[in-house]
Amino acid sequence: MAGIEIDDTTRDALQSLADAAGLPLDGYLAQVADEKRRERALADGAEIFRRVTGDPDTVAAFDAEYGGPAQAEHAPRAA
């Protein structure tokens, strides 16, 4: 791992994880980095989704453009 200094305990732990995954250490770290990028993108997308769907004006504009959800008919139920 050129250019990166980590303590032996951390390196051994990472190497153990890489070995368990059947990957060389650099390949394992690249995979972890990709997974973390995907997690960050998903979290960012989820935050944007919450913000947009939490805005009544945005929801109303979407419904006006594409149609809102169909209203379900409710049948009376016996208790």
C-alpha positions as CSV (number, residue, x, y, z in Angstrom):
1,M,0.0,0.0,0.0
2,A,2.3,2.7,-1.3
3,G,1.9,6.1,0.2
4,I,-0.3,5.0,3.1
5,E,1.0,4.3,6.6
6,I,-1.1,2.3,9.0
7,D,-0.2,0.5,12.2
8,D,0.5,-3.2,12.1
9,T,-2.6,-4.1,14.0
10,T,-4.9,-2.3,11.5
11,R,-3.0,-3.8,8.5
12,D,-3.3,-7.3,10.0
13,A,-7.0,-6.8,10.5
14,L,-7.5,-5.5,7.0
15,Q,-5.4,-8.4,5.6
16,S,-7.5,-10.9,7.5
17,L,-10.7,-9.4,6.0
18,A,-9.1,-9.5,2.6
19,D,-8.1,-13.1,3.0
20,A,-11.6,-14.0,4.1
21,A,-13.0,-12.4,1.0
22,G,-10.5,-14.2,-1.2
23,L,-9.0,-10.9,-2.4
24,P,-5.6,-9.3,-2.4
25,L,-5.5,-6.4,0.1
26,D,-5.5,-3.7,-2.5
27,G,-8.5,-5.3,-4.3
28,Y,-10.3,-5.6,-1.0
29,L,-9.7,-2.0,-0.1
30,A,-10.9,-1.0,-3.6
31,Q,-14.1,-3.0,-3.1
32,V,-14.7,-1.4,0.3
33,A,-14.2,2.1,-1.2
34,D,-16.7,1.3,-3.9
35,E,-19.2,0.0,-1.3
36,K,-18.8,3.1,0.8
37,R,-19.3,5.4,-2.3
38,R,-22.5,3.5,-3.1
39,E,-23.7,3.8,0.5
40,R,-23.0,7.6,0.5
41,A,-24.8,8.0,-2.8
42,L,-27.8,6.0,-1.5
43,A,-27.9,8.1,1.7
44,D,-27.7,11.3,-0.3
45,G,-30.5,10.1,-2.6
46,A,-32.6,9.1,0.3
47,E,-32.1,12.5,1.9
48,I,-33.1,14.3,-1.3
49,F,-36.1,12.0,-1.7
50,R,-37.3,12.8,1.9
51,R,-36.8,16.5,1.3
52,V,-38.8,16.5,-2.0
53,T,-41.6,14.2,-0.9
54,G,-41.9,16.2,2.4
55,D,-42.6,19.4,0.5
56,P,-46.4,19.6,-0.1
57,D,-46.0,22.0,-3.1
58,T,-43.6,19.5,-4.8
59,V,-46.0,16.6,-4.2
60,A,-49.0,18.7,-5.5
61,A,-47.0,19.7,-8.6
62,F,-46.1,16.0,-9.2
63,D,-49.7,14.9,-8.8
64,A,-50.9,17.6,-11.1
65,E,-48.4,16.6,-13.8
66,Y,-48.6,12.8,-13.5
67,G,-51.8,12.2,-11.5
68,G,-52.0,11.4,-7.8
69,P,-52.5,8.0,-6.3
70,A,-55.9,6.4,-6.9
71,Q,-58.2,6.7,-3.9
72,A,-59.0,3.2,-2.5
73,E,-62.6,2.5,-1.8
74,H,-63.1,1.6,1.8
75,A,-65.7,-1.1,2.5
76,P,-67.2,-1.1,5.9
77,R,-65.9,-3.9,8.1
78,A,-67.6,-5.7,10.8
79,A,-66.0,-5.4,14.2
